[in-house]
Amino acid sequence: KTLTGYRLHRGALAAMRRWRLPTVDEVCAGASRVAVMENIVDPTNVGALMRSAAALGIDAVLVTPSCGDPLYRRAARVSMGTVFQIPWTRIGGDDTRFWPTRGLAQLHGLGFTTVAMALSDDSLSLDELVSRMGMDPADGGMDKVALIFGTEGNGLSERTIAQSDVTVRIPMS
């Protein structure tokens, strides 16, 4: 109990060193679809988004400095282990001032179209985004996209929405 904080550990106990997180450039090398989690704090939601990203063929996940830790026990469990399979890192490390301005600039510098997933008067439908992703970039298409998902409750920050290239809404029936 002294080591784990729990009386019951079900026979499994381990102490590990965390690996060095890769850089954003390393994680995004060769990626065409990246998911960004902005300030998502509930470990269950972090794990669910990691699992969904893996299921939807997202190449990499970036978590902002104020986002919950994907290696938190509950997040790893909910992710069903995909947190150990899909490449991910923190954009801006622990610098909470890095996101969104410098983080979005870094993504733009890597050739990504930044897509804020939010409701706004000028937002595109998800179908329009998908059709643009299949078009030639010379004709307004997008070959590399960074989909940005916001925190519970408030969603994306106004600064993130304003500085993103496109805002997209997911239609609800």
GIGIGI-V121154 format. One record per residue. RES is the residue in one small letter. PSI is psi as a letter, one per 40 degrees, with the letter a starting at -180 (none if undefined). NEAR is the number of other C-alpha atoms within 12 Angstrom. Layout:
# GIGIGI-V121154
res=RES psi=PSI near=NEAR
res=RES psi=PSI near=NEAR
This chain:
# GIGIGI-V121154
res=k psi=d near=9
res=t psi=d near=8
res=l psi=d near=11
res=t psi=d near=14
res=g psi=e near=9
res=y psi=i near=11
res=r psi=d near=10
res=l psi=h near=12
res=h psi=e near=13
res=r psi=f near=9
res=g psi=e near=9
res=a psi=h near=8
res=l psi=h near=13
res=a psi=i near=10
res=a psi=h near=8
res=m psi=i near=7
res=r psi=i near=8
res=r psi=i near=12
res=w psi=i near=10
res=r psi=h near=10
res=l psi=i near=24
res=p psi=i near=21
res=t psi=i near=21
res=v psi=d near=30
res=d psi=d near=27
res=e psi=d near=20
res=v psi=d near=28
res=c psi=e near=35
res=a psi=h near=21
res=g psi=e near=19
res=a psi=i near=28
res=s psi=e near=26
res=r psi=h near=34
res=v psi=h near=42
res=a psi=h near=45
res=v psi=h near=45
res=m psi=h near=48
res=e psi=h near=45
res=n psi=f near=33
res=i psi=h near=34
res=v psi=d near=28
res=d psi=h near=26
res=p psi=d near=28
res=t psi=d near=25
res=n psi=d near=31
res=v psi=d near=43
res=g psi=d near=36
res=a psi=d near=26
res=l psi=d near=41
res=m psi=d near=45
res=r psi=d near=30
res=s psi=d near=24
res=a psi=d near=33
res=a psi=d near=27
res=a psi=d near=18
res=l psi=e near=17
res=g psi=f near=20
res=i psi=h near=31
res=d psi=d near=30
res=a psi=i near=44
res=v psi=h near=47
res=l psi=h near=51
res=v psi=h near=47
res=t psi=i near=41
res=p psi=d near=27
res=s psi=e near=27
res=c psi=i near=36
res=g psi=i near=32
res=d psi=h near=34
res=p psi=e near=44
res=l psi=e near=32
res=y psi=i near=23
res=r psi=d near=19
res=r psi=d near=22
res=a psi=d near=29
res=a psi=d near=27
res=r psi=d near=22
res=v psi=d near=24
res=s psi=e near=29
res=m psi=f near=25
res=g psi=e near=22
res=t psi=e near=30
res=v psi=d near=34
res=f psi=e near=25
res=q psi=d near=22
res=i psi=h near=32
res=p psi=h near=33
res=w psi=i near=41
res=t psi=i near=36
res=r psi=h near=38
res=i psi=h near=41
res=g psi=e near=30
res=g psi=b near=25
res=d psi=e near=18
res=d psi=g near=17
res=t psi=e near=20
res=r psi=e near=15
res=f psi=d near=22
res=w psi=h near=33
res=p psi=d near=36
res=t psi=d near=24
res=r psi=d near=22
res=g psi=d near=36
res=l psi=d near=36
res=a psi=d near=23
res=q psi=d near=25
res=l psi=d near=38
res=h psi=d near=23
res=g psi=d near=16
res=l psi=e near=25
res=g psi=e near=25
res=f psi=i near=35
res=t psi=h near=34
res=t psi=h near=39
res=v psi=h near=42
res=a psi=h near=41
res=m psi=g near=38
res=a psi=i near=31
res=l psi=h near=26
res=s psi=i near=19
res=d psi=d near=12
res=d psi=e near=16
res=s psi=i near=24
res=l psi=i near=24
res=s psi=i near=24
res=l psi=d near=23
res=d psi=d near=15
res=e psi=d near=21
res=l psi=d near=31
res=v psi=d near=22
res=s psi=d near=18
res=r psi=d near=25
res=m psi=d near=25
res=g psi=e near=18
res=m psi=i near=16
res=d psi=h near=13
res=p psi=d near=17
res=a psi=d near=11
res=d psi=f near=12
res=g psi=e near=17
res=g psi=i near=20
res=m psi=h near=28
res=d psi=d near=27
res=k psi=h near=34
res=v psi=i near=40
res=a psi=h near=44
res=l psi=h near=43
res=i psi=h near=44
res=f psi=h near=41
res=g psi=i near=35
res=t psi=i near=28
res=e psi=h near=20
res=g psi=c near=12
res=n psi=e near=15
res=g psi=a near=24
res=l psi=i near=33
res=s psi=i near=27
res=e psi=d near=20
res=r psi=d near=19
res=t psi=d near=35
res=i psi=d near=32
res=a psi=d near=22
res=q psi=e near=25
res=s psi=i near=34
res=d psi=d near=30
res=v psi=i near=34
res=t psi=h near=33
res=v psi=h near=32
res=r psi=i near=27
res=i psi=h near=20
res=p psi=i near=14
res=m psi=h near=7
res=s psi=none near=3
